[in-house]
């Protein structure tokens, strides 16, 4: 995925969160995460991505390894 693709998908997620509203945003994000985990279909990759996501101090773009 290119940087442009990543930016576009992130924008789509942001718009979707806005559309469902603040109250339903956590449910939307949880559902999206479960769907994505199912498509990743690699437990170790999911664990690595979860570890990266937990590091909320790293507010820059995900590393290249997270996007492979």
C-alpha positions in Angstrom: 0.0 0.0 0.0 1.4 3.4 -1.0 1.5 6.4 1.3 -1.3 7.9 -0.8 -3.4 4.7 -0.4 -2.8 4.7 3.4 -3.8 8.4 3.6 -7.0 7.7 1.6 -8.0 4.6 3.7 -7.3 6.6 6.9 -9.6 9.3 5.6 -12.3 6.8 4.9 -12.0 5.4 8.5 -12.3 8.9 9.9 -15.3 9.7 7.8 -17.0 6.4 8.8 -16.3 7.2 12.5 -17.9 10.6 12.0 -20.9 9.1 10.2 -21.7 6.6 12.9 -21.3 9.2 15.6 -19.3 9.6 18.8 -21.5 7.2 20.8 -21.2 4.4 18.3 -17.6 5.0 17.3 -16.1 2.4 19.8 -18.5 -0.3 18.5 -17.6 0.6 14.9 -13.9 0.4 15.6 -14.2 -2.9 17.5 -16.2 -4.4 14.6 -13.7 -3.1 12.1 -10.8 -4.5 14.1 -12.5 -7.9 14.2 -13.1 -7.9 10.5 -9.5 -6.9 9.8 -8.2 -9.6 12.2 -10.2 -12.2 10.3 -8.8 -11.0 7.0 -5.2 -10.9 8.3 -5.5 -14.5 9.3 -2.0 -14.6 10.9 -2.0 -14.7 14.7 1.6 -13.5 15.1 1.1 -10.6 12.7 -2.1 -9.6 14.7 -0.1 -9.8 18.0 2.6 -7.5 16.5 0.1 -5.0 15.2 -1.7 -5.0 18.6 1.6 -4.3 20.3 2.3 -1.4 17.9 -1.2 0.0 18.4 -0.7 -0.1 22.2 2.2 2.2 21.9 0.1 5.4 21.9 3.2 7.5 22.3 4.2 6.6 18.7 1.8 9.0 17.0 3.7 9.0 13.7 2.8 6.8 10.8 3.0 3.0 11.3 6.4 1.5 10.4 6.8 -0.2 7.1 6.8 -3.6 8.9 3.2 -2.9 10.1 2.0 -2.4 6.6 3.5 -5.5 5.0 
